[in-house]
């Protein structure tokens, strides 16, 4: 007796551009430098125009971040996109590369898997693959490479920073540092009006006033903080009184980041070398005044 065999035809899916889809795009750069922000604008403009030109597609949204691809908490655009996919607003996501989508292997793989379970694909321009039709092993390899690339970049940045420290070139955040701004040469430059406030705080302290009394004096005289607030914090005043930068001295690498994935800084307790630079910039307080404030 002969067996009857029915051959079922292979279902050929239409190309993505021919499918009626609600399409979003995710764009990201890692810093807020002018060059990178320009790149972000270009990405947003490109994907907005590209999606609108496809007659079968509906623009579901353009999500963007200027933050590290490693830490999800700082990527508000990404978080919003993942919320919207839960609400059934997205069928397909476009991204330049898997490294733009995320650089933490486990998180990236987990989120792509979640999207696949909801039949939401991510199409990556670099590699030209759709996660709905690409094997998990290939996706895993791309994600692993993205994390390795991020780690390599992080180590290169750290190496450069340490070489700079060794040469005595200071690395300081001047944006919330009362008394100074950054000069054209990149070094700290005294802001005269702010420097007078710093000197007044030290003067009041040496006259026997505690930080609470100093706080009251500053607020009663309408003297604002470096961020423009009318109310002062006693902890801020206390830190200022012990800040050796006011005598032109800088101690670098007091903290470090052991794990680039978490980005969490920890206190350097001898794990790495620290670099003390004397006469790093123009002082506001003389050595004798500073020493007296420490007693």
C-alpha positions as CSV (number, residue, x, y, z in Angstrom):
1,X,0.0,0.0,0.0
2,X,1.5,3.3,-1.1
3,X,1.6,6.1,1.4
4,X,0.2,9.5,0.5
5,X,2.4,12.4,1.2
6,X,1.1,16.0,1.1
7,X,3.8,18.6,0.9
8,X,2.9,21.8,2.6
9,X,4.2,24.9,0.7
10,X,6.8,27.0,2.5
11,X,5.4,30.2,3.8
12,X,7.5,33.0,2.5
13,X,7.3,36.1,4.6
14,X,7.1,39.4,2.9
15,X,10.0,41.7,3.3
16,X,9.7,44.0,6.3
17,X,9.0,47.1,4.2
18,X,6.0,45.3,2.6
19,X,4.4,44.5,5.9
20,X,1.9,46.8,7.6
21,X,3.9,47.5,10.8
22,X,4.0,50.1,13.6
23,X,7.7,50.9,13.5
24,X,9.9,52.6,16.1
25,X,13.6,53.5,16.1
26,X,16.1,53.6,19.0
27,X,19.0,56.0,18.7
28,X,21.8,56.5,21.2
29,X,25.1,58.2,21.8
30,X,27.2,57.8,24.9
31,X,28.1,61.4,25.7
32,X,26.7,64.9,25.4
33,X,29.6,66.3,23.5
34,X,28.7,68.5,20.5
35,X,30.0,65.9,18.0
36,X,28.0,63.1,19.6
37,X,24.8,65.1,20.0
38,X,25.1,66.0,16.3
39,X,25.4,62.3,15.5
40,X,22.2,61.7,17.6
41,X,20.3,64.3,15.7
42,X,21.4,62.7,12.5
43,X,20.2,59.3,13.6
44,X,16.8,60.7,14.7
45,X,16.4,62.5,11.4
46,X,17.4,59.5,9.3
47,X,15.1,57.0,11.0
48,X,12.1,59.5,11.1
49,X,12.4,60.1,7.3
50,X,13.1,56.5,6.5
51,X,10.1,55.1,8.4
52,X,7.7,57.8,7.0
53,X,8.8,57.0,3.5
54,X,7.6,53.4,3.8
55,X,4.0,53.3,2.6
56,X,3.2,50.2,4.7
57,X,4.7,51.5,7.9
58,X,3.3,53.7,10.6
59,X,5.8,55.7,12.8
60,X,5.3,54.4,16.3
61,X,8.0,56.7,17.9
62,X,11.6,57.7,17.9
63,X,13.3,56.9,21.2
64,X,16.7,58.3,22.1
65,X,19.4,58.6,24.8
66,X,22.7,60.3,25.3
67,X,24.0,57.8,27.9
68,X,26.1,54.8,28.3
69,X,24.7,51.7,26.7
70,X,25.7,49.7,29.8
71,X,23.4,51.1,32.5
72,X,19.6,50.9,31.7
73,X,18.6,53.2,34.6
74,X,20.1,56.3,32.9
75,X,18.5,55.5,29.5
76,X,15.1,57.0,29.9
77,X,14.3,56.8,26.1
78,X,15.1,53.0,26.2
79,X,12.9,52.5,29.3
80,X,10.0,54.4,27.6
81,X,10.3,52.2,24.5
82,X,10.2,49.0,26.6
83,X,7.1,50.4,28.3
84,X,5.4,51.2,25.0
85,X,6.1,47.7,23.6
86,X,4.2,46.3,26.7
87,X,1.2,48.5,25.7
88,X,1.1,47.0,22.2
89,X,2.2,50.2,20.4
90,X,5.2,48.7,18.5
91,X,5.6,45.9,16.0
92,X,9.2,46.5,14.9
93,X,12.2,48.5,16.3
94,X,15.1,49.8,14.1
95,X,18.5,50.5,15.5
96,X,21.9,51.2,13.9
97,X,23.7,48.3,15.7
98,X,23.3,46.0,18.6
99,X,25.9,48.0,20.5
100,X,23.6,51.1,20.2
101,X,20.8,49.0,21.6
102,X,22.8,47.9,24.6
103,X,26.3,46.9,25.7
104,X,25.4,44.7,28.7
105,X,25.2,41.2,27.1
106,X,22.8,39.7,29.6
107,X,20.4,42.7,29.6
108,X,20.4,43.0,25.8
109,X,19.8,39.3,25.3
110,X,17.0,39.2,27.9
111,X,15.2,42.3,26.4
112,X,15.5,40.9,22.8
113,X,14.0,37.6,24.1
114,X,11.1,39.5,25.7
115,X,10.4,41.3,22.5
116,X,10.5,38.1,20.5
117,X,7.9,36.5,22.8
118,X,5.6,39.4,21.9
119,X,6.5,38.9,18.2
120,X,8.3,42.3,18.2
121,X,11.5,42.2,16.1
122,X,14.6,44.5,16.2
123,X,16.3,45.2,12.9
124,X,19.9,46.1,13.2
125,X,21.5,48.0,10.3
126,X,25.0,46.8,11.1
127,X,24.8,43.1,10.3
128,X,21.4,43.6,8.6
129,X,19.5,41.1,10.7
130,X,16.1,40.9,12.2
131,X,15.9,39.3,15.6
132,X,12.7,37.5,14.8
133,X,14.3,35.5,12.0
134,X,17.9,35.2,13.4
135,X,19.0,32.4,15.6
136,X,19.6,33.1,19.3
137,X,23.2,31.9,19.0
138,X,24.0,34.6,16.4
139,X,22.3,37.3,18.5
140,X,24.3,36.1,21.6
141,X,27.5,36.5,19.6
142,X,26.7,40.0,18.5
143,X,25.7,41.0,22.1
144,X,28.9,39.5,23.5
145,X,31.0,41.4,21.0
146,X,29.2,44.7,21.9
147,X,30.0,44.2,25.6
148,X,33.6,43.3,24.9
149,X,33.9,46.5,22.7
150,X,32.5,48.6,25.6
151,X,34.8,47.1,28.1
152,X,37.8,47.7,25.8
153,X,36.8,51.3,25.4
154,X,36.4,51.7,29.2
155,X,39.9,50.3,29.8
156,X,41.4,52.6,27.1
157,X,39.7,55.6,28.8
158,X,41.0,54.6,32.2
159,X,44.5,54.1,30.8
160,X,44.5,57.6,29.2
161,X,43.3,59.2,32.5
162,X,46.0,57.5,34.5
163,X,48.7,58.5,32.1
164,X,47.4,62.1,32.4
165,X,47.4,61.9,36.2
166,X,51.0,60.6,36.2
167,X,52.0,63.6,34.2
168,X,50.4,65.9,36.8
169,X,47.6,67.1,34.6
170,X,44.6,67.4,36.8
171,X,41.1,66.0,36.1
172,X,38.5,68.0,38.0
173,X,34.8,68.7,37.8
174,X,34.5,72.5,37.9
175,X,30.8,72.9,37.3
176,X,29.8,72.7,40.9
177,X,33.0,74.0,42.5
178,X,32.5,77.4,44.1
179,X,35.4,79.8,43.4
180,X,36.6,78.4,40.1
181,X,35.7,77.9,36.5
182,X,37.6,76.2,33.6
183,X,40.0,78.4,31.7
184,X,40.8,78.2,28.0
185,X,43.8,76.0,28.7
186,X,41.6,73.5,30.6
187,X,43.0,74.5,34.0
188,X,41.0,75.9,36.9
189,X,40.6,79.7,36.9
190,X,39.5,81.8,39.9
191,X,36.1,83.5,39.7
192,X,36.7,86.7,41.8
193,X,33.2,87.1,43.2
194,X,32.9,83.5,44.1
195,X,36.4,83.5,45.6
196,X,35.3,86.2,48.0
197,X,32.5,83.9,49.3
198,X,35.0,81.1,49.9
199,X,37.3,83.4,51.8
200,X,34.4,84.7,53.9
201,X,33.4,81.1,54.8
202,X,37.0,80.4,56.0
203,X,37.1,83.8,57.8
204,X,33.8,83.1,59.7
205,X,35.0,79.7,60.7
206,X,38.3,81.0,62.1
207,X,36.3,83.6,64.1
208,X,34.7,80.7,66.0
209,X,31.5,80.2,64.0
210,X,30.3,76.7,63.4
211,X,28.9,75.5,60.1
212,X,25.3,76.2,61.2
213,X,26.1,79.8,62.0
214,X,28.0,80.2,58.7
215,X,24.9,78.8,56.9
216,X,22.7,81.3,58.7
217,X,25.0,84.2,57.8
218,X,25.2,83.2,54.1
219,X,21.4,82.9,53.8
220,X,20.7,86.1,55.8
221,X,23.0,88.0,53.5
222,X,21.4,86.6,50.3
223,X,24.6,84.8,49.3
224,X,23.7,81.9,47.0
225,X,25.3,78.5,46.5
226,X,27.3,77.6,43.4
227,X,24.1,76.2,41.8
228,X,22.1,79.3,42.6
229,X,20.2,78.0,45.6
230,X,19.3,80.4,48.4
231,X,19.6,77.6,51.1
232,X,23.0,76.3,52.0
233,X,23.8,72.8,53.3
234,X,25.9,72.5,56.4
235,X,27.6,69.4,54.8
236,X,28.6,71.6,51.8
237,X,30.2,74.2,54.0
238,X,32.0,71.5,56.0
239,X,33.4,69.9,52.8
240,X,34.6,73.3,51.6
241,X,36.5,73.9,54.8
242,X,38.5,70.7,54.2
243,X,38.9,70.9,50.5
244,X,42.6,71.1,49.7
245,X,41.8,72.4,46.1
246,X,41.3,75.8,47.7
247,X,45.1,75.9,48.4
248,X,45.9,74.8,44.8
249,X,46.5,71.1,45.8
250,X,44.8,68.2,44.1
251,X,44.7,64.5,45.1
252,X,43.5,62.4,42.2
253,X,42.0,58.9,42.0
254,X,40.5,59.0,45.5
255,X,37.8,56.7,44.1
256,X,37.6,54.3,41.2
257,X,35.2,52.1,39.2
258,X,36.0,48.4,39.6
259,X,33.1,47.2,37.4
260,X,32.3,49.0,34.2
261,X,28.9,47.3,34.0
262,X,27.6,48.8,37.2
263,X,29.6,52.1,37.0
264,X,29.6,52.3,40.8
265,X,32.5,54.2,42.2
266,X,34.2,53.0,45.4
267,X,36.7,54.6,47.7
268,X,40.3,53.9,46.8
269,X,41.8,52.3,49.9
270,X,45.1,51.5,48.4
271,X,43.9,49.3,45.5
272,X,45.2,51.9,43.0
273,X,47.9,54.6,43.1
274,X,46.8,58.1,44.1
275,X,48.4,61.3,42.6
276,X,49.0,64.4,44.7
277,X,49.7,67.5,42.6
278,X,51.0,70.7,44.3
279,X,50.4,74.1,42.8
280,X,48.0,72.6,40.4
281,X,46.2,75.9,40.0
282,X,45.9,79.4,41.6
283,X,44.9,79.1,45.3
284,X,42.1,81.0,46.9
285,X,43.1,80.3,50.5
286,X,46.7,80.4,51.8
287,X,48.3,77.4,53.5
288,X,48.2,78.9,57.0
289,X,44.5,79.7,56.9
290,X,43.7,76.3,55.6
291,X,45.9,74.6,58.3
292,X,44.1,76.7,61.0
293,X,40.7,75.6,59.7
294,X,41.7,71.9,60.2
295,X,42.5,72.3,63.9
